[in-house]
Amino acid sequence: MTEAGDIAALIRRIEILEAEAEIRRVQARYMMLCDTPCPEPGVKDDAERIDRIMELYAEDAVWEGVGEYYDGQFGRAVGHEAIRAHFNRFWGEKSDPALVLNAHYLTSEQIFVNGDEAEGLWIHMQPWLFSDGTGLLRSSRLFNAFRLEDGDWKITRTRTENVFVAPLPSAFASDYPGTSVLLNPSE
């Protein structure tokens, strides 16, 4: 290979690594925005949380739950308006008992970049705790897609399939915050 070819190959490898890193950040930020309490600084309410989530999605994106369990629970939403409505149903209607703790843990990551498009696979675990002390543990597989738009990676597909849902012992978590101040420098 020529020196120019070597340099071009190195540049392409760096571009792929940078794309993977940015996609990783987009996916992790999406998950953090879905956590309860929400650790994103300055999020005043669930409407603002949803606005910030929607900033991560392409206008033509698809959000879908698939498989025998999630298909009926989540269905399929196509485009910003339908995806926003999906999140409004989740956070817009206050549940009884209220959700007081929810955290997403991502693992088994695989990201494949092909030019201005990419796909990523993850497995995630998610403990839930409700105000009445009941709790459950969810796990699902994610098969998501991304596209580079005006220099930013956007989510074009969130596709989630249930691995399992399991009840947790009553009041499994004894100590947890009512709000998150982790990323707030003034706290």
N, C-alpha and C positions, 0 to 999 in steps of 0.2 A: 504494500500500500504506500502511496506517496505521502509526503508530509502534510499536504493539503487534505488528503483523504483521512489521515489520522486525526487531524484537527477537527474535521467535519464529524467524524465518528465520535470523538470525545464530546463535542458540543451536543450531539444528539443524545448521548448517554446522560449528560448533565440535564438536558431538557426533560428527559424521562424521569430522572430522580426528583427534579423540582416539581414536576406534575404530580408524581406520587405523593410527595410531601404535602402539596396543596390540597389534593383530594383527601388525604388523611385528615387534614385540618378541617375541611368542609364537613366531612362525615362526623368527626368528633364534636364539632360545634353544633351540628344538628342534634346529636344525642344529648349534649349538655343543655340545649334549649328545651329539650323534652323532659329534663329532670325536674323533680319536685323535692325541695324548693329549687327554683331556677337560679343557677349561679351566675348568670350573665348580668354584669353591672348595668344599672339604669333601667332594667325592665320593671315597669310600674305595675303592669297587670297582664293578664293572659292575652288581651288584644295586641299589646306590644310584642309579647313573646311570639305570637303567630306572625306578626309583621316581619320580625327578624328571621323566623324560619322561612317565610316565603321569599326573602331576599336570596336564599340559598338555592332556590329552584328556578329552572328555566320556565319560560311562559308555557311551553308545550309539554311540560313534565307529566309523568304518570306516577301515582302512588297507589300501590295495590297490596292487599293481603291475599295470599294464594294458599291452596291446599285445603284439606278437608276441614280444618279448624278456622283458619283466618279468612278464607274466602267468604264465608257467611258473616263473620264478625266485622271485617273491614271493607270488603268489596274492592271496587276500583274507582279511582278519581282521576280524570284527565284534564289537565290545564290548571292554571292558577286559581281560577274561581272555584272549581270543584275541590281542589286540594285544600284551599282555605276553608271551605265549608266542612270538610272532613275534620280539620283541626278545631273549628268552632264547635262541632258536635262534641268533641272530646273535652275541651276546656270551657266551652260556653255554657254547658249545662252542669251546674254544681251537683256533685254526687253526694248521696247520703248512704253510708258514711263517707266523709271527705278523704281524699287522697292526701296524706301528709308526708310521705316519703316515696321516692321513685328514683332509682339511679340506673344508668345504662353502662354496662361493662362490655367493651368490644374486644374480641379475640379472633384468632385464626385468620388474620388479614391476608388477602391476596388482591393486588391491584395490577391491572393490565392496561397500559397506555398505548394507544394507536393513533398517533397524530393529535388531533384536537378532540378526540373522543377517548373514553376509558370506561372500564367496568371494574367493579370491586366486589369482593365476597368477604363477608364477616359472619361470625356467630356472636350473638350477644346474649347476656344474662341481665335480668332486670328484676330486682326485688321491689315489691310494692307493700306499703304499710298504710292502713286506713285508720281513721280517727277512733274507731271502735276497737282497735287492737288486732283486727284480722289482717292477715297478710298472705301474699302469694309470691311465687318465684316463676318468672316467665323466661323462656329461652326461645330464640328464633334464629333462623338463617336469613341473611340479607344478601340480595343480589342486585346491586345498584349500578346505575350508569351515570356518566358525567360528560359534559361538553364544555370546551373552552369557548367563552363568549366575551368579546371585548377585553381579553386579558384575564378574566376571572373564570374559574371552574364552577359550573353550576350543576346541580343534580337534575338529571333528565328522567331518571326512574328510581323509585324506591319500591323494591319488591321484597316482601317479607313472608316467610313461611314458618309456622309454629314448629318448634322441636318438642316442647312440653310446657305445661302449666302445672304447678304443684302448690298445694297449700303449705304455708309456713306456720310454725307454732304461734299461738296467740301472743301478741305483744313481743314478737321475736327481737325487736330493737327497743332497748330501753332508753337510749339517749340519741337524739337527733335534733338538728336545728329547725326552728320555725321559719327562718330565712337564711339565705346564704350571703356571707360577706367576703368569701374567699377572694374574689377578683376585684373587690372594692378597695382601692388604695387608702381611702379615708377611714376605714374601720380598723 
